[in-house]
Amino acid sequence: MLGFVLPDPGADIGWQYIEKLLMNNKLSNLLLGDEPTSGADGCGKIKSLSIKTPSPMEALSGSCLWIPCTYKVSPPHDINTADNVTGIWCKDHHDCHTDSQYMFSVSGDPSKSYPMNITGNLKNKNCTTMFYNLNKTHYGTYFFGVKYSCFQATDVQYYLHITIKDSPWSPTIEVSGKQTETEMVTITCSAVTPCPHAPPQLTWDLHQGTAHITETSGTFTTKITQNITLTDAHDGLIIKCNAAYPVSGRLKMADSNVTLSVSYGPKDTSVEVSPSGSLSAGQSVTLSCSSRAKPPVHHFTWFRHSSQGPANVSQGHTYSFNLTEEGQYYCVASNTLGNQSSPVITLTHYVSSTVDLLSPSCLAIAP
């Protein structure tokens, strides 16, 4: 803040001068250090310019970069829409005079507006800019300034930092919703889009949808989406998405993949009999129940059909018993998502029979 000493009330310097300063709002500007300073041409440099733009920003070499930008001038200064407003970008230094060695781009001057072209309406305080055909030399810090009427201003506190990369960004795959059989999920593949005029082309191994571009807080994203009703067959499915960025007449490629992990109830439940083949009465028999499920089966229940209906005869993965009578058996496999019954098996047995041969002495011979 500038120091200011009030004159002696009895001095001839006069309070009329101070009153005049107050009326013109110049005394407060002096005290706040916000008074335009005069240049050699008599014009002022406004100290109260500020811009708003995302920083840092990253661009793909050979492509373009869309830079959302707005600015404001603090009171008592403002833009006169009747005046011609010039926007200036200077690189690596805040000296944004139109004759400065750091001047990089000047709006309204075809010889100085490429590759950084200000497309926003500067009179409406919109300094949005399109930066074309970036390369490694464009890495750096950029300051923004405006010039109108007899005043010029540069934001020396806030700046835009741009980085350049040779390889494109890998797309992002997101699965929204619960990955459980019968549930519908939305699968989205998205890719950052610094240059909405040349967005990446997205493809994947699902049914090809229509890509669309969305904007969030001044940054663009290209997306494709697909809705899928899940089954157990989707468990372990690898979904791959590819992003192709158009750059200088060719494409730069990047891809990503994600593996679905779908939970489901018991499937393919079946019973195996040991020993296999013919069984004899009283023989020891073991029945084994198998099923695939995710999460795994945590409970097996065995049933035997009777005249009164199914009877619970055992628990566990296997059921062993001595076969004394024929019967029909099945198992039920259960996990947290459901249960499934196996097909019914029928166990039969054969009974061994013996024939006693009569001795010759017991035979009666007819005459």
C-alpha positions, 0 to 999 in steps of 0.5 A: 500500500502506498503511504499518504500523509495528510497536509496540515489543515492550516497549510495553503495546499488546500483541502480543495485538492483532497476533496477533488481527489475524493470526488474523483475516487482517485485518493482511494486508488492511490491508497490501494495501489490500484491507480493506472500508471502512465506509460510513455504514450500517456496510456495506463496499465491496469493492475486489477486484471484477473483471468480464470482458466484451467491450469495446468492443461495437457495437450497431445503433440500434433493435435489442438488444445481448447482453452476455456478462459474468462477475465474480469477487470476490478472496479473502478475500471471496466471494458467499454464495449464501444472500444476495440479490445485486443487480447494478448498471450505472452509466453514464459513472462508477464510482459504482454506489451504488443511490442514485447519479445515475449508476446506469443499471440495477438487477437485481430492480427492474422500475422500474430494470431496463429497458432493460438487463436482467441475465439471468445468475445473479448468485449464480453470478457471471454478469452477462450482460445484454440491452440493449434498444432502443438509440439514440444516447443509450446511447453511453458507458461502463458500469461494473458493481457488485454488492451483497450482504449488507452489502457493495457492490463496483464494478470501477473498472478495467475497463468496458464501452464501447458504440458505436451505429451507424445503418447495419447491417454488411455481410455477409462472403462467404468461399470456402474451397477451391481455385478450380479446375474439378472442385474442391468449395468451400464458400461462406459468407455471415456477418453479425455478430449483436449481438442473437441474439434478432433475428438478421439474415435472410440471402439470396443468389443461390445455392440458399437454405440454412438460416441458423444462429447460431454463437458465438465468444468471446461474440460471435454470427454468423449464417451460411448455407453452400453447397457447389459443384463448380466448372466453367469456367462459374463463372469470373466468377460474381458471388455476392451476399449480403443481410443484413436486420436487424429493427429497430423493426418494419422492416428495415435492409438491407446486402449484399456480393458476391464474384466467383469466379475459377476456373482451368480447362484448355483449352476449345473448341479449334479450327483455322482454315484460311487461305485458306478455300475451295478449295485448289490443289496447292502453294498456301501454307496457314496453320493457326491454333489457338485455345482459351480457358483460365485460365491462358492456353494456353502451348503449341500442338502440331500433328499430321498423321495418317499410316499410322504414326499421328499425327506431330508436325509443328510447334509454336506458335499457327500452322502454315504449309506448302505443300500438296503432298498431301492430309492430316488435321491437328489441334492440341493446346492445353496449360496448367498444368491440362491439354490439349485436342485440336481436331477433325481437319480434312482438307485437299484440293486440286485439280490444274489440267489443260490440253487441247492443241487440234490444228491444222487441218493435222493433221486427217485428213478422210475421203473 
